[in-house]
Amino acid sequence: MRRRTSTTLFSLVSAAAIVGCGTGVEGESPREGTTAPPVAVTAVTAVERPITRFLEVTGTLAAEEEAEVAAEVQGRVIATPVERGIRVAAGDALIRIAAAEMEAQVAEAEANAAQIEGGLGLGGGPDFSVDRVPEVANARANLDLAQSDFARAQMLFERKLLSQAEFDQRSAQAEVARRQYDMARNGAGQQYQALLAARARVNLARKALADTVVRAPFAGVVGQRLVSVGDYVTRGTKVASVLRTNPLRVNLTVPEQYSSDVAVGRRVSLEVDASPGQRFDGQVRFVSPALQSDSRTLVVEAAVRNDAGTLRPGSFATARIDQASERPAVLVPATAVRTVSGTARVYVVSGDRVEERIVTVGQQAGALVEIGTGLKANETVAASNVEQLTDGARVAARK
């Protein structure tokens, strides 16, 4: 019985020893396998320097000018040389109206003016002198003759060589000649005023004739053509709309807390969804004197060049308005910032290890980005392969 018990204890101890040895080997193998090679990164030193500050706001693009062009005269439309979307220069024809009636009115007005000019002896010239009017000149000649006769009669009467009756006759004739001369001058003046009225009617008739061609008020793009050949239009009928699209206006809304940072002349750059990644430059040209009472925002208008016609009125725009002052900022390459679930972080290089820092990101300055908090100037950060890094990871840094 004793010999059998001893054999059993020896077997159990031997089995435990074998099991213990096997466990020790398996426990050491994972520790040796967790050693990973260092991550190759580019080390960059955070710098501090002034950057231009800006406000980022939103707004809507609008045409610089938008005119709904109307007819100035009534008549039948005989031609429509434009369509929607066509670019036109200032003065280009939009529609044409039948002009026969206006041409007849011009001829009548010109004939009436020419008749009055002939009566005044102007011969179509613009200068007028009442003494050159034929009737006035004749009356003046009669007056001079009557005055000469009266002067001789007065001399003879004083010498007792002319009777009282003949002297009175010469005096009456001189008075009649003077009155006829005054009447001729007054009549000529009235005729000249009639001539001015006739010339005004000529100008009106010519304008009405010119208005049979409705023209673009400025260079731009035809937005709508509202009439067709055969339509009868009256004065005031809208026939087309024209939009000036270069430059464009952008109406921006600035929150109240930033309203003091905006001024006329500030540089503006904007982006639109239709041209991602492309920026368009402009300038603030109007700042509202008062805030909007309902939204507590400031309305700002900027002008933006649109030479290539890329921008379109009505587009939504995200704009940056430069501020006047520059303030220092800690800057690192944008590639050094890793954002996960809305949290930004950088990895500070210390020897062959990195330390993860939670940071706040500010404005961009080209390829660099501002770090508001979490990092100081002159600290070194990893600027490449940051998506492979974790806190405490080994790195092989190169400048």
ZILIN-V34513 format. One record per residue. N is the residue number from 0. RES is the residue in three letters. PSI is psi as a letter, one per 30 degrees, with the letter a starting at -180 (999 if undefined). OMEGA is omega in whole degrees, -180 to 180 (NA if undefined). Layout:
BEGIN
[[N:RES:PSI:OMEGA] [N:RES:PSI:OMEGA]]
END
This chain:
BEGIN
[[0:MET:e:178] [1:ARG:e:-178] [2:ARG:e:-179] [3:ARG:e:180] [4:THR:e:180] [5:SER:e:179] [6:THR:e:-179] [7:THR:e:179] [8:LEU:e:-180] [9:PHE:e:180] [10:SER:e:-178] [11:LEU:e:180] [12:VAL:e:180] [13:SER:e:180] [14:ALA:e:180] [15:ALA:e:180] [16:ALA:e:180] [17:ILE:e:179] [18:VAL:e:180] [19:GLY:e:-180] [20:CYS:e:179] [21:GLY:e:-179] [22:THR:e:-180] [23:GLY:e:-179] [24:VAL:e:-179] [25:GLU:e:-180] [26:GLY:f:-177] [27:GLU:f:-176] [28:SER:e:180] [29:PRO:e:-178] [30:ARG:e:179] [31:GLU:f:-177] [32:GLY:f:-176] [33:THR:f:-180] [34:THR:j:-177] [35:ALA:l:178] [36:PRO:l:180] [37:PRO:l:178] [38:VAL:k:178] [39:ALA:k:-179] [40:VAL:l:172] [41:THR:k:-178] [42:ALA:k:-179] [43:VAL:k:180] [44:THR:k:177] [45:ALA:k:-178] [46:VAL:l:177] [47:GLU:k:179] [48:ARG:l:-180] [49:PRO:k:174] [50:ILE:l:178] [51:THR:k:180] [52:ARG:l:179] [53:PHE:l:173] [54:LEU:k:176] [55:GLU:j:-177] [56:VAL:l:-179] [57:THR:l:179] [58:GLY:a:-176] [59:THR:k:177] [60:LEU:k:178] [61:ALA:l:178] [62:ALA:k:177] [63:GLU:e:175] [64:GLU:k:175] [65:GLU:j:-175] [66:ALA:k:170] [67:GLU:j:-172] [68:VAL:k:-177] [69:ALA:l:177] [70:ALA:k:178] [71:GLU:f:-180] [72:VAL:l:178] [73:GLN:l:178] [74:GLY:a:-178] [75:ARG:k:177] [76:VAL:k:-178] [77:ILE:f:179] [78:ALA:k:176] [79:THR:i:-173] [80:PRO:g:-179] [81:VAL:l:174] [82:GLU:l:178] [83:ARG:k:177] [84:GLY:f:-179] [85:ILE:k:175] [86:ARG:k:-179] [87:VAL:l:174] [88:ALA:l:178] [89:ALA:k:180] [90:GLY:f:177] [91:ASP:k:-179] [92:ALA:k:175] [93:LEU:e:173] [94:ILE:l:176] [95:ARG:k:-180] [96:ILE:k:179] [97:ALA:k:-169] [98:ALA:g:-174] [99:ALA:e:-179] [100:GLU:e:180] [101:MET:e:177] [102:GLU:e:178] [103:ALA:e:178] [104:GLN:e:177] [105:VAL:e:-179] [106:ALA:e:179] [107:GLU:e:-179] [108:ALA:e:180] [109:GLU:e:179] [110:ALA:e:179] [111:ASN:e:179] [112:ALA:e:180] [113:ALA:e:179] [114:GLN:e:179] [115:ILE:e:178] [116:GLU:e:178] [117:GLY:e:179] [118:GLY:f:179] [119:LEU:f:179] [120:GLY:g:-179] [121:LEU:f:-180] [122:GLY:g:179] [123:GLY:f:180] [124:GLY:l:-177] [125:PRO:f:-175] [126:ASP:k:180] [127:PHE:k:173] [128:SER:k:-175] [129:VAL:f:-179] [130:ASP:f:178] [131:ARG:f:177] [132:VAL:k:-175] [133:PRO:e:-179] [134:GLU:e:179] [135:VAL:e:179] [136:ALA:e:178] [137:ASN:e:179] [138:ALA:e:178] [139:ARG:e:178] [140:ALA:e:178] [141:ASN:e:179] [142:LEU:e:179] [143:ASP:e:179] [144:LEU:e:-180] [145:ALA:e:179] [146:GLN:e:177] [147:SER:e:178] [148:ASP:e:-180] [149:PHE:e:179] [150:ALA:e:178] [151:ARG:e:-180] [152:ALA:e:180] [153:GLN:e:178] [154:MET:e:-180] [155:LEU:e:-179] [156:PHE:e:179] [157:GLU:f:179] [158:ARG:g:179] [159:LYS:g:-179] [160:LEU:g:-179] [161:LEU:k:-178] [162:SER:l:-180] [163:GLN:e:-177] [164:ALA:e:-179] [165:GLU:e:178] [166:PHE:e:179] [167:ASP:e:179] [168:GLN:e:179] [169:ARG:e:179] [170:SER:e:180] [171:ALA:e:179] [172:GLN:e:178] [173:ALA:e:179] [174:GLU:e:179] [175:VAL:e:180] [176:ALA:e:179] [177:ARG:e:-180] [178:ARG:e:179] [179:GLN:e:178] [180:TYR:e:179] [181:ASP:e:178] [182:MET:e:179] [183:ALA:e:178] [184:ARG:e:178] [185:ASN:e:179] [186:GLY:e:178] [187:ALA:e:178] [188:GLY:e:178] [189:GLN:e:178] [190:GLN:e:-180] [191:TYR:e:176] [192:GLN:e:176] [193:ALA:e:178] [194:LEU:e:178] [195:LEU:e:177] [196:ALA:e:179] [197:ALA:e:178] [198:ARG:e:176] [199:ALA:e:178] [200:ARG:e:176] [201:VAL:e:180] [202:ASN:e:178] [203:LEU:e:180] [204:ALA:e:178] [205:ARG:e:177] [206:LYS:e:178] [207:ALA:e:178] [208:LEU:e:178] [209:ALA:e:-178] [210:ASP:f:174] [211:THR:f:171] [212:VAL:j:179] [213:VAL:k:-172] [214:ARG:l:177] [215:ALA:k:-178] [216:PRO:f:179] [217:PHE:l:178] [218:ALA:k:-179] [219:GLY:a:-178] [220:VAL:k:177] [221:VAL:j:179] [222:GLY:e:-180] [223:GLN:k:166] [224:ARG:j:-167] [225:LEU:f:179] [226:VAL:l:179] [227:SER:l:177] [228:VAL:k:-179] [229:GLY:f:177] [230:ASP:k:176] [231:TYR:k:-178] [232:VAL:l:175] [233:THR:l:179] [234:ARG:k:-179] [235:GLY:f:178] [236:THR:k:178] [237:LYS:k:-175] [238:VAL:f:-178] [239:ALA:l:173] [240:SER:k:-179] [241:VAL:k:-179] [242:LEU:k:172] [243:ARG:j:-173] [244:THR:g:175] [245:ASN:j:1] [246:PRO:l:174] [247:LEU:l:172] [248:ARG:k:173] [249:VAL:k:-180] [250:ASN:j:-175] [251:LEU:l:176] [252:THR:k:-177] [253:VAL:k:178] [254:PRO:l:-175] [255:GLU:e:-175] [256:GLN:f:179] [257:TYR:g:-173] [258:SER:f:-179] [259:SER:f:-178] [260:ASP:g:-176] [261:VAL:k:179] [262:ALA:l:178] [263:VAL:k:180] [264:GLY:f:180] [265:ARG:k:179] [266:ARG:k:178] [267:VAL:k:170] [268:SER:k:-175] [269:LEU:l:175] [270:GLU:l:175] [271:VAL:l:-177] [272:ASP:f:-177] [273:ALA:f:-180] [274:SER:i:-177] [275:PRO:k:178] [276:GLY:f:180] [277:GLN:k:-179] [278:ARG:k:-180] [279:PHE:k:-176] [280:ASP:k:178] [281:GLY:a:-177] [282:GLN:k:177] [283:VAL:k:179] [284:ARG:f:178] [285:PHE:k:174] [286:VAL:k:-178] [287:SER:k:179] [288:PRO:f:-178] [289:ALA:l:176] [290:LEU:l:172] [291:GLN:k:-174] [292:SER:f:-177] [293:ASP:e:-176] [294:SER:f:-178] [295:ARG:h:178] [296:THR:l:-179] [297:LEU:k:178] [298:VAL:k:-180] [299:VAL:k:178] [300:GLU:k:178] [301:ALA:l:176] [302:ALA:k:-177] [303:VAL:k:177] [304:ARG:k:-179] [305:ASN:h:-175] [306:ASP:e:-178] [307:ALA:f:-179] [308:GLY:g:-179] [309:THR:e:-177] [310:LEU:k:-179] [311:ARG:k:177] [312:PRO:k:-180] [313:GLY:f:-179] [314:SER:k:174] [315:PHE:k:-176] [316:ALA:k:170] [317:THR:k:-172] [318:ALA:l:173] [319:ARG:k:178] [320:ILE:j:-180] [321:ASP:k:173] [322:GLN:l:-174] [323:ALA:e:-173] [324:SER:l:173] [325:GLU:k:179] [326:ARG:k:-179] [327:PRO:l:178] [328:ALA:k:174] [329:VAL:k:-173] [330:LEU:k:173] [331:VAL:l:175] [332:PRO:k:180] [333:ALA:f:-180] [334:THR:f:180] [335:ALA:f:-176] [336:VAL:k:176] [337:ARG:k:-178] [338:THR:k:178] [339:VAL:k:179] [340:SER:h:177] [341:GLY:f:180] [342:THR:k:-180] [343:ALA:k:-180] [344:ARG:l:173] [345:VAL:l:-179] [346:TYR:j:-178] [347:VAL:k:-178] [348:VAL:k:177] [349:SER:j:-176] [350:GLY:b:179] [351:ASP:g:179] [352:ARG:l:176] [353:VAL:k:177] [354:GLU:k:-180] [355:GLU:k:178] [356:ARG:k:172] [357:ILE:k:-174] [358:VAL:l:170] [359:THR:k:-175] [360:VAL:k:178] [361:GLY:b:-176] [362:GLN:l:174] [363:GLN:k:176] [364:ALA:i:-175] [365:GLY:b:179] [366:ALA:f:-179] [367:LEU:l:178] [368:VAL:k:-179] [369:GLU:k:174] [370:ILE:j:-177] [371:GLY:e:180] [372:THR:l:176] [373:GLY:f:-178] [374:LEU:k:178] [375:LYS:l:176] [376:ALA:k:178] [377:ASN:f:171] [378:GLU:k:-177] [379:THR:k:-179] [380:VAL:l:174] [381:ALA:k:-176] [382:ALA:g:177] [383:SER:l:179] [384:ASN:g:-177] [385:VAL:f:-180] [386:GLU:f:179] [387:GLN:f:-173] [388:LEU:l:171] [389:THR:l:180] [390:ASP:k:179] [391:GLY:g:-178] [392:ALA:k:176] [393:ARG:k:-179] [394:VAL:l:170] [395:ALA:j:-172] [396:ALA:k:174] [397:ARG:k:-178] [398:LYS:999:NA]]
END
